Amino acid sequence: MPRLWRAGATVSPLSLVLFVWGRLADIPVFGGDVSCWRNRRQNIRNMWLAAAAAAIGQIAANFPVFIVLISLDHQLLNADHVENLMMRAAVYGLGRWGETLVKSVNGKSETIRIVAGISRSPEDHEDFASEYDLQLTNSYATVLSDPSIDAVVLATPHSQHIDQICQAAHAGKHVFVEKPLTLTRQDAVSAVEVCQQAGVTLGIGFGRRFRPAYLEMLRMIRNDEIGNLLHIEGHHSGPSGYRVERNSWRADQVESPAGAMTARGIHALDAMVGITGKVASVYAFSDSRELTTGIDDTTSMLLKFRNGVTGYLATIFVTANKWFLQVYGSRGWV
């Protein structure tokens, strides 16, 4: 959507003329008035245009107008044009989390819209597709061959990610994949490489990287406000394990190793790595103390990072919600 440049402001026609001309000539104009500009094109034509605009503006300088200036890049945007500028994506996997991703985007984002859904059983999702205006299919290949689709969103079993990422990259589609990216380091490296070679963007569902509290923690650490980093602790637990059905792929130890690690603990580990860098060694303990579905529910680990920082992480699948991250330094902790 266009952004309001200055609403309800009284400005002179000189400001308006120069602002509009500056936008068309691709010259930066600031705050509605011309405080400074640098002529990018450096040619005489624009110099004469500037002089003409100034002259016209001075003639009408005594007639203030009440306007809303809208910053545009060379054309006025209407609703149809905004729709055309949106990235069009298809979501693969319409389970609980796939539907959550659709709800978080459609009708809320001004840059991306999910327009198609892929499921083994499209008929099971017709009501949802109708509500969120999705085209349903059971064919990933059909979506990848559709030139109107710009990207795919993967909310599929973890072991399938690597093949689906490679197929999308080869089709020229950008990829957003839910965490974990893959189940092995080798597959993760391959996924990154294939997307780089194809010139497409690969995004991973680590939304907690953008939480204000985490960003403020990073700022304090990078500004050396707590001194030398010594130790870091993370915890991400909750009752999600009780929702995992026995016959679900999430109840498979191959798809969900270390219990809540792929669902919850991975967020804490990602945050830790974002602060302290790569892990050098890890000692982990994981067991099923409560669940009978076949996956672990209580997992903890001791970490040693390459920079010497030590760490502790726990993730429990059968308790009340808890999320925290603490970093200890030589002058304090945050």
C-alpha positions in Angstrom: 0.0 0.0 0.0 1.2 3.6 -0.6 2.3 5.3 2.6 1.1 8.7 3.7 3.9 11.2 3.1 2.3 14.0 5.1 -1.4 14.1 5.9 -3.3 17.2 6.6 -0.3 19.5 6.1 -0.5 23.0 4.7 2.2 23.4 2.1 2.9 25.7 -0.7 2.4 24.8 -4.4 6.2 25.1 -4.7 6.6 22.2 -2.4 4.0 20.2 -4.2 5.4 20.8 -7.6 8.9 20.0 -6.6 7.8 17.0 -4.7 5.9 15.5 -7.6 8.6 16.4 -10.1 11.3 14.9 -7.7 9.4 11.6 -7.6 9.1 11.4 -11.3 12.7 12.3 -11.9 13.8 9.7 -9.3 15.4 12.3 -7.1 15.0 12.0 -3.3 12.9 14.7 -1.7 12.5 14.8 2.1 9.6 15.8 4.3 7.4 17.4 1.8 9.8 20.3 1.3 13.0 20.3 -0.7 15.8 20.4 1.9 18.4 18.8 -0.3 18.6 16.6 -3.3 21.3 14.9 -5.3 20.5 14.7 -9.0 21.2 11.1 -9.8 21.0 11.4 -13.5 23.4 14.4 -13.6 22.1 15.8 -16.9 21.1 19.2 -18.1 17.5 18.2 -18.8 16.8 17.7 -15.1 18.5 21.0 -14.2 16.1 22.9 -16.6 13.1 21.0 -15.2 14.1 22.0 -11.7 14.4 25.6 -12.7 11.0 25.5 -14.4 9.4 23.8 -11.4 10.8 26.4 -9.1 9.5 29.3 -11.3 6.0 27.8 -11.5 5.9 27.3 -7.8 7.0 30.8 -7.0 4.1 32.2 -9.0 1.6 30.5 -6.9 3.6 30.6 -3.6 0.9 32.8 -1.9 -1.8 30.2 -2.3 -1.5 27.5 0.4 -3.3 24.3 -0.2 -4.5 21.5 2.1 -3.3 18.2 0.7 -2.4 14.7 1.4 0.9 13.8 -0.2 1.3 10.2 -1.1 4.8 8.8 -1.8 4.6 6.8 -5.0 7.3 5.3 -7.3 6.4 6.5 -10.8 2.7 5.5 -10.7 -0.5 5.7 -8.6 -1.3 2.4 -7.0 -4.9 1.2 -6.9 -6.2 -1.9 -5.2 -5.9 -4.0 -8.3 -2.3 -3.0 -8.7 -1.4 -3.7 -5.1 -2.9 -7.2 -5.5 -0.8 -7.7 -8.6 2.4 -6.7 -6.7 1.7 -9.3 -3.9 3.8 -12.5 -3.8 1.5 -15.4 -4.5 2.3 -18.5 -2.5 1.0 -22.1 -2.1 1.1 -23.9 1.2 1.9 -27.6 1.2 0.3 -29.3 4.2 -3.1 -28.1 5.5 -2.9 -29.6 9.0 -3.3 -27.5 12.1 -0.1 -25.6 11.5 -0.6 -25.2 7.8 -3.9 -23.6 8.5 -2.3 -21.4 11.1 0.1 -20.1 8.5 -2.7 -19.2 6.1 -4.6 -17.4 8.8 -1.5 -15.4 9.8 -1.1 -14.1 6.2 -4.3 -13.8 4.2 -6.1 -10.6 4.9 -3.3 -9.3 7.0 -0.1 -9.1 4.9 0.3 -6.5 2.2 3.2 -8.3 0.5 2.2 -12.0 0.3 -1.0 -14.0 -0.1 -1.5 -17.7 0.0 -3.6 -18.6 -2.9 -3.4 -22.4 -3.1 -3.2 -25.4 -0.8 -1.8 -28.8 -1.4 -3.1 -31.8 0.5 -3.4 -35.6 0.1 -7.1 -35.2 0.8 -8.3 -31.8 -0.7 -11.9 -32.7 0.0 -11.2 -32.5 3.8 -10.3 -28.8 3.5 -13.0 -27.4 1.3 -14.6 -25.3 4.0 -11.3 -23.8 5.0 -10.3 -23.2 1.4 -13.6 -21.4 0.7 -13.2 -19.2 3.8 -9.6 -18.2 2.8 -10.0 -18.2 -1.0 -7.6 -21.1 -1.7 -7.4 -23.3 -4.7 -7.0 -26.9 -3.6 -4.9 -29.6 -5.3 -3.3 -32.9 -4.3 -0.4 -32.3 -6.8 2.8 -30.5 -5.8 4.0 -30.8 -9.4 0.9 -28.9 -10.6 1.7 -26.0 -8.3 5.4 -26.0 -9.2 4.5 -25.7 -12.9 2.1 -22.8 -12.4 3.8 -19.6 -13.4 1.4 -17.5 -11.3 2.8 -19.1 -8.1 5.9 -17.3 -6.8 6.6 -19.3 -3.7 5.8 -22.4 -1.6 5.3 -22.7 2.1 6.2 -26.1 3.5 4.3 -27.4 6.5 5.0 -31.1 5.8 6.7 -33.9 7.7 10.4 -33.0 8.4 11.9 -35.9 6.5 10.2 -34.6 3.3 11.6 -31.1 3.4 14.9 -31.7 1.5 13.2 -33.2 -1.6 10.4 -30.6 -1.6 12.9 -27.7 -1.3 15.0 -29.0 -4.1 12.0 -29.5 -6.4 10.8 -25.9 -5.6 14.2 -24.4 -6.3 14.5 -26.2 -9.6 11.1 -24.8 -10.5 12.2 -21.3 -9.7 10.0 -20.9 -6.6 11.0 -19.2 -3.4 10.7 -21.4 -0.3 9.5 -20.9 3.3 9.9 -24.1 5.3 8.8 -24.7 8.8 11.5 -25.7 11.2 13.5 -27.9 11.4 14.9 -27.1 8.0 16.0 -30.8 7.6 16.8 -33.7 9.9 20.6 -33.9 9.1 23.3 -31.4 8.6 24.2 -32.7 5.2 20.6 -32.2 3.9 20.5 -28.7 5.4 23.7 -27.7 3.6 22.3 -29.2 0.4 19.0 -27.3 0.7 20.9 -24.0 1.1 23.2 -24.7 -1.8 20.4 -25.7 -4.2 18.5 -22.5 -3.4 21.6 -20.4 -3.9 22.3 -22.0 -7.2 18.7 -21.5 -8.4 18.7 -17.9 -7.2 15.7 -18.3 -5.0 15.2 -17.3 -1.4 15.0 -19.9 1.4 13.3 -18.9 4.6 12.9 -20.9 7.8 10.2 -20.6 10.4 12.2 -19.0 13.2 9.7 -16.2 14.0 11.1 -15.7 17.5 14.2 -14.2 16.1 12.1 -11.0 15.5 10.6 -10.7 19.0 11.3 -7.3 20.5 12.7 -8.8 23.8 15.2 -10.9 21.8 16.2 -8.0 19.6 16.8 -5.9 22.7 18.9 -8.6 24.3 21.0 -8.8 21.2 21.5 -5.0 21.2 22.6 -5.1 24.9 25.0 -7.9 24.3 26.5 -6.4 21.1 26.9 -3.1 22.9 28.9 -4.9 25.6 26.5 -3.9 28.4 26.9 -7.2 30.3 30.6 -7.7 29.6 32.2 -10.9 28.4 29.7 -13.7 27.7 30.1 -16.6 30.1 27.0 -18.8 30.1 23.6 -19.0 28.4 20.4 -20.9 29.4 17.2 -21.6 27.4 13.9 -23.3 28.1 11.0 -23.9 25.9 8.3 -26.2 27.2 4.5 -26.7 27.0 1.7 -29.3 26.8 1.9 -29.8 23.0 2.9 -33.4 23.5 -0.6 -34.2 24.7 -2.0 -33.2 21.3 0.1 -35.6 19.3 -2.0 -38.5 18.1 -0.5 -41.9 18.3 -0.8 -42.5 14.5 0.4 -39.0 13.5 3.7 -38.6 11.8 4.7 -36.3 14.7 4.6 -39.4 17.0 7.3 -41.0 14.9 10.8 -40.8 16.6 12.4 -40.5 13.2 10.3 -37.4 12.4 10.4 -35.9 15.9 13.7 -36.9 17.5 14.3 -35.8 21.1 10.7 -35.2 21.9 9.8 -31.5 21.9 13.1 -30.5 20.3 11.8 -30.2 16.8 8.6 -28.4 17.9 9.8 -26.2 20.8 13.4 -26.6 21.9 14.8 -25.7 18.5 13.6 -22.1 19.0 15.7 -21.8 22.1 18.7 -23.4 20.4 18.3 -21.0 17.4 18.3 -18.1 19.8 21.4 -19.3 21.6 23.3 -19.8 18.4 22.2 -16.3 17.3 23.9 -14.9 20.4 26.9 -17.1 20.9 27.7 -18.8 17.6 28.1 -22.4 16.7 28.1 -25.3 19.2 31.3 -27.3 19.7 30.0 -30.1 21.8 26.7 -31.3 23.4 25.6 -33.9 26.0 21.9 -34.6 25.8 19.4 -36.6 27.9 16.0 -37.5 26.4 13.3 -39.8 27.7 9.6 -40.5 27.8 8.4 -40.0 31.3 4.7 -39.4 30.6 3.7 -40.0 27.0 2.8 -43.4 25.6 2.7 -42.4 22.0 6.3 -43.4 21.2 8.1 -40.0 21.4 10.1 -38.5 24.2 8.7 -35.8 26.5 11.6 -34.7 28.7 14.8 -33.5 27.1 17.7 -31.5 28.4 21.3 -30.9 27.3 24.6 -29.3 28.3 26.3 -27.2 25.5 29.8 -25.9 24.9 30.1 -23.2 22.2 33.1 -22.7 20.0 33.8 -19.3 21.7 34.0 -21.0 25.1 30.5 -20.0 26.4 28.7 -22.8 28.2 25.0 -23.4 28.0 22.0 -25.4 29.2 18.8 -26.1 27.4 15.6 -27.9 28.4 12.4 -28.7 26.5 9.5 -30.6 28.1 6.5 -31.7 26.1 4.0 -32.3 28.9 4.0 -29.4 31.2 2.7 -25.8 31.4 3.9 -23.3 28.9 7.3 -21.8 29.7 9.8 -19.9 27.5 12.9 -18.0 28.7 16.4 -17.2 27.6 19.0 -15.8 29.9 22.6 -14.7 29.1 25.2 -14.2 31.8 28.2 -11.9 31.4 31.1 -10.7 33.5 29.2 -7.5 34.5 25.6 -8.8 34.7 23.0 -10.9 33.1 20.0 -10.3 30.8 
